[in-house]
Amino acid sequence: MIIQIRLTPDVESGLATLARMKGLPLDEYIRRLFESLAIQKVPEPSDTTPTQRAKKIRHWAEQFPYRRWTSLRDDAISRESIYDRAGNE
């Protein structure tokens, strides 16, 4: 297949520089760029609902060996507590 593409002089110059760095003619370099894009795996759309994805994330998080079983007190994570600790260090 033959495709014609109009490039701005700046883009052409940049691509030519990259091609020289690879030791390739410009047309070969661009062909390889397109081939590498075509080979990349395209992600398939997800069939899961947001609720199902959230359930999977919760399940994933539960697999960690360290989990905090009790919630932190509100005063332990308050703005004042955080700034007070930062100032005392």
C-alpha positions as CSV (number, residue, x, y, z in Angstrom):
1,M,0.0,0.0,0.0
2,I,1.2,3.5,-0.8
3,I,0.1,6.4,1.4
4,Q,1.0,10.0,0.9
5,I,1.4,12.2,4.0
6,R,2.0,15.9,4.0
7,L,4.4,16.9,6.8
8,T,5.4,20.3,8.0
9,P,9.1,21.1,7.4
10,D,9.7,20.9,11.2
11,V,8.1,17.5,11.5
12,E,10.0,16.2,8.4
13,S,13.2,17.5,9.8
14,G,12.7,15.9,13.2
15,L,11.8,12.6,11.6
16,A,14.8,12.8,9.3
17,T,17.1,13.4,12.3
18,L,15.6,10.4,14.2
19,A,16.0,8.2,11.1
20,R,19.7,9.2,10.7
21,M,20.2,8.4,14.4
22,K,18.9,4.9,13.7
23,G,20.9,4.6,10.5
24,L,17.8,4.3,8.3
25,P,16.4,6.1,5.3
26,L,13.5,8.3,6.2
27,D,10.9,6.2,4.4
28,E,12.1,3.0,6.1
29,Y,12.0,4.7,9.5
30,I,8.5,6.0,9.0
31,R,7.4,2.5,7.7
32,R,8.8,0.9,10.9
33,L,7.0,3.5,13.1
34,F,3.7,2.6,11.5
35,E,4.3,-1.1,11.8
36,S,5.1,-0.8,15.5
37,L,1.9,1.1,16.0
38,A,-0.1,-1.5,14.1
39,I,1.4,-4.4,16.1
40,Q,0.5,-2.9,19.5
41,K,-2.4,-4.7,21.2
42,V,-5.5,-2.7,21.2
43,P,-7.3,-3.0,24.6
44,E,-10.7,-4.7,24.3
45,P,-13.7,-2.9,25.8
46,S,-14.5,-4.1,29.3
47,D,-17.7,-6.1,29.8
48,T,-17.7,-5.5,33.5
49,T,-19.9,-2.9,35.2
50,P,-18.5,-0.2,37.5
51,T,-19.9,-2.2,40.5
52,Q,-18.1,-5.4,39.3
53,R,-14.8,-3.4,38.9
54,A,-15.2,-1.9,42.4
55,K,-15.7,-5.4,43.8
56,K,-12.6,-6.7,42.0
57,I,-10.5,-3.8,43.4
58,R,-11.8,-4.4,46.9
59,H,-10.9,-8.1,46.5
60,W,-7.5,-7.2,45.2
61,A,-6.9,-4.8,48.2
62,E,-7.9,-7.5,50.6
63,Q,-5.0,-9.7,49.4
64,F,-2.3,-7.5,51.0
65,P,-0.7,-9.1,54.1
66,Y,-0.9,-5.9,56.1
67,R,-4.3,-4.4,56.6
68,R,-5.5,-2.0,59.2
69,W,-8.5,-3.5,60.9
70,T,-9.5,-0.5,62.8
71,S,-10.2,3.0,61.5
72,L,-8.0,5.9,62.4
73,R,-9.5,8.4,64.8
74,D,-10.6,11.6,63.3
75,D,-8.1,13.6,65.4
76,A,-5.2,11.4,64.1
77,I,-5.7,12.6,60.6
78,S,-7.0,16.1,61.2
79,R,-5.3,19.0,59.5
80,E,-4.2,20.4,62.8
81,S,-2.7,17.1,63.8
82,I,-0.8,16.8,60.6
83,Y,0.6,20.4,60.7
84,D,1.4,20.1,64.4
85,R,3.5,16.9,63.7
86,A,5.2,18.6,60.7
87,G,6.2,21.6,62.9
88,N,7.6,19.4,65.7
89,E,10.0,17.4,63.6
